[in-house]
Amino acid sequence: MAITTQVRTYTVREGLLDEWARRWKEEIVPLRLEFGFSLGGAWLDRERNHFIWEISYDGPEGFAERNRQYWVSPKREEISLDPNEYLVTTDVREVTRVY
């Protein structure tokens, strides 16, 4: 299966951008890596209150299935970080690397 990469842009609730970024880095990143995802980076756009990150997966079951497994895992359920408490909107784009 070919590698799948997504660029995700989240609009974060006013005043919560730094807290979201800290909690994402501390709580979400380790579990995503444990599930075999790779992260190309994460960026803050303070002017627009956006959190932007790149996530990829290149495993046998494909991105969608591995993402589903991540979300239903007991380890994810143990994390108290609820995206709905922080995020106003999400934009997920599947992209193809050309360089």
C-alpha positions as CSV (number, residue, x, y, z in Angstrom):
1,M,0.0,0.0,0.0
2,A,1.3,3.5,-0.9
3,I,2.1,6.0,1.8
4,T,-0.8,8.3,2.7
5,T,-0.1,11.8,4.0
6,Q,-2.6,14.3,5.4
7,V,-2.2,18.0,6.2
8,R,-4.5,18.9,9.0
9,T,-5.5,22.4,9.8
10,Y,-7.4,23.0,13.0
11,T,-8.9,26.3,14.1
12,V,-8.5,26.4,17.8
13,R,-10.8,28.2,20.3
14,E,-9.6,31.6,21.2
15,G,-7.0,31.6,24.0
16,L,-6.3,27.8,23.8
17,L,-3.8,27.5,21.0
18,D,-0.7,27.1,23.2
19,E,-2.5,24.7,25.6
20,W,-3.7,22.6,22.6
21,A,-0.2,22.5,21.1
22,R,1.4,21.5,24.4
23,R,-1.2,18.8,25.1
24,W,-1.1,17.5,21.5
25,K,2.7,17.2,21.7
26,E,2.7,15.5,25.1
27,E,-0.3,13.2,24.8
28,I,-1.1,12.6,21.1
29,V,2.3,12.5,19.4
30,P,3.7,9.5,21.4
31,L,0.6,7.4,20.8
32,R,0.4,8.3,17.1
33,L,4.1,7.2,16.8
34,E,3.3,4.0,18.7
35,F,0.6,3.2,16.1
36,G,3.2,3.6,13.3
37,F,2.3,7.0,12.0
38,S,5.0,9.5,11.1
39,L,4.7,13.2,11.7
40,G,6.3,15.6,9.3
41,G,5.9,18.6,11.6
42,A,3.5,20.9,13.3
43,W,3.1,24.7,13.0
44,L,1.1,27.5,14.7
45,D,-0.5,30.3,12.7
46,R,-1.2,32.6,15.6
47,E,-2.9,35.3,13.3
48,R,-5.6,32.8,12.3
49,N,-5.5,30.7,15.5
50,H,-4.6,27.7,13.4
51,F,-2.7,24.5,14.4
52,I,-1.4,22.8,11.3
53,W,0.3,19.4,11.2
54,E,1.4,16.7,8.8
55,I,0.7,13.0,9.4
56,S,1.6,10.0,7.3
57,Y,1.1,6.2,7.4
58,D,2.7,3.5,5.3
59,G,1.5,0.3,6.8
60,P,-0.3,-2.8,5.4
61,E,-3.8,-1.9,6.6
62,G,-3.8,1.6,5.1
63,F,-4.2,5.0,6.7
64,A,-8.0,4.9,7.3
65,E,-8.0,1.6,9.0
66,R,-5.0,2.4,11.2
67,N,-6.5,5.7,12.1
68,R,-9.7,3.9,13.1
69,Q,-7.7,1.5,15.3
70,Y,-6.0,4.5,16.9
71,W,-9.3,6.1,17.8
72,V,-10.9,3.0,19.3
73,S,-7.8,1.9,21.2
74,P,-7.9,1.7,25.0
75,K,-4.8,3.9,25.1
76,R,-6.6,6.7,23.2
77,E,-9.6,6.4,25.4
78,E,-7.3,6.9,28.4
79,I,-6.2,10.2,27.1
80,S,-8.3,13.0,28.5
81,L,-7.7,15.3,25.5
82,D,-11.0,15.8,23.8
83,P,-10.6,17.7,20.5
84,N,-14.1,19.1,20.8
85,E,-13.1,21.1,23.8
86,Y,-10.4,22.9,21.8
87,L,-11.2,22.8,18.1
88,V,-13.7,25.0,16.3
89,T,-13.1,23.6,12.8
90,T,-10.9,20.9,11.2
91,D,-9.7,20.7,7.6
92,V,-8.1,17.5,6.5
93,R,-6.4,17.2,3.1
94,E,-4.8,14.2,1.6
95,V,-1.7,15.3,-0.3
96,T,0.9,13.7,-2.5
97,R,4.6,14.6,-2.2
98,V,6.2,15.9,-5.4
99,Y,9.5,16.7,-4.0
